[in-house]
Amino acid sequence: MSYIFDKKAKLVGRTDKGFLWLLNVHDDWIHDQYGESYIYYGHIYSSLNPFHPLSTSITGYFHDVDSKKWIKVKAGVAKFNPENIQDSWEDRIENLIKIKFKTGVYKYVKKNG
């Protein structure tokens, strides 16, 4: 079986907890037992590490089909502000990506005296 970098999935979670969990698109979410819930359908993308097609512990970026917004997912969990979930979603994926450049070798010299 080959590993993949993106797939259809959904993010689900209670409205009062501040966490959304990644599920496979066909997995059931028993929201009736948990009260009010968020359910977002879309795609999960991993730019660095391929994953098993049935995996849900993915680190990457989730793109919601309905709103066309993005949220970062780490190990299958997306954190959000329970008071205003819209603060956690971005219109563009570029707003979520941070790039660090490592240039050269850094040497620290201790001055005597």
N, C-alpha and C positions, 0 to 999 in steps of 0.2 A: 504494500500500500504506500502510495506516495504522500508526502506531507504537503500542506498547502499554506498560502499566505493570506487568504481571505475566504469568507463564507457568509451565508445568510445566517442570522442569529436574532435573538431578542434579549433585551435588558428588562429585568423585572425587579420590583421591590415595593416595600410599603412606603406610603407617602410621608410617614413621620420618622423614618429611621436614618436617612441620609446615605443609603447604599443601594445600588442597583446591581443585581447579579446577572451574569451572562448565562444564557441557556441556549441550547440548540433550538432551532426554530420550531421543531415538532414536539419538543418536550412540554409537558403540562406544567402549568403554574397554578397551584391551588390557591387562588387569591381569595376565595370565599372564607377560608379559615384565617386569613391574615388581615381582614378588614380592607380598607381602601388601598389600592395598589396602582403603581405605574407599570405599564407594559409598552415597550417601544420595539418595533420591528425594524430591522435594517440589516446592515453588513458590518462585520468586524474585520479590520485590516491590521496585519502585523507586518511592519516594514523590515524587521531584523531577523526574527526567528520563525521558521515554518512550524506549523502545528498539525497534530493529528486531526482529521476531519470531524471527529466526534468530541474533541477537546472543548472544555469550557473555561479552562484556567489560562486564558490567553492575555497577553499584554499587547495593547495596540490602541487603535482608534475605532470607535463605533459611529457609524453614519446612520441617522434616523431617516427612514424612508419618507415619513409624512412631513416633518418639519425641515428636512434637508440640513439639520444641524449636526454637530460633532461633539463627542465627549471622549475623554481619555479613560481607558480601561486598564487596570493593573491586576494581573493574576486573576482575571475574571470578575473583578469588582470595580464599579465606577462610583466614586464618591460625589455627593451633591449636597447643597445647602438645603436642609429640610424646610426652611422658612421660605425659600424662593429657588426652586429647582432650575429655573431659566438662567440663573446666574452661572450655572455650571456648564451650560451648553454654549458652543461657539458656532458662528455662522461659517467660519472657514477653518479647515484643518491646520493651516499655517499658524493660527493663533495658539494652538496647543503644542506645537513642536518647538523644542529648544535644541539648538545646536551648539556644541562646545568645540572649540578648536584648540588643539595642543600643538604649540609651536616650539620647536627646539628643546634644548636641555637647560634646565634652570639650576644654577649653582648658587648656594648661599655661602657667603664668606663672612666669617666672624672677625671683626676688627679687634686687635689687641690694644689695650690702652686707652 
